[in-house]
Amino acid sequence: MELQEIIKWFELEKEKKQPIHIPPQLLTQITPEIAFELVRRFSNDTLVYLPEKEIQFFEWLKENDYDVWEDLWGNVDEEPYVVSISFLPLLVKNFGGFPICDLVNNINYYFTEEMIIKKTSHLLLETLREKFLRNEKLTIAQALLLEISVTPQDIWHFAYYHKISINEAKKAVQELVEDNLIVHFKTAEELADFVQF
């Protein structure tokens, strides 16, 4: 579908005055550029359901870290998994998702490239990129550091996609902090300056 067709589809769905379910086949046609255009046009008052793959992630989170799931979805007025269309650019990325970065009752584990300590990580990151390109095995902490250097990351998505436990992901963070490779901001207030959509 062309941009104008996608915009027209959203306009028609919006007239139903309920959150929009974006079919998977349409979601695959929404590039980041189209997503930004849809946000520009509809961000004031349009809600969408998370994509199915993201709902599956949050159902996993509900089973594996209920306190975090409750922090995100337990007190919302709408049904769970309904978010502002403003998040669409994050939802159309291959490994994107609804970022877990503003927890109030739990410690946040959300990291951006700006939280990597360049002075101590520069050479290591170069080595890790080379190892990754050669398909060499990385430790959990190394894989996490490399992913943070490419795109913002929370440890729950990281654990889910890498099929590791949340505790293993938390240990990787602790290792990176102890090795002076990243800074860990734990509260939503501390993270506010680093979170951009």
Disulfide bonds with the S-S distance in Angstrom:
none
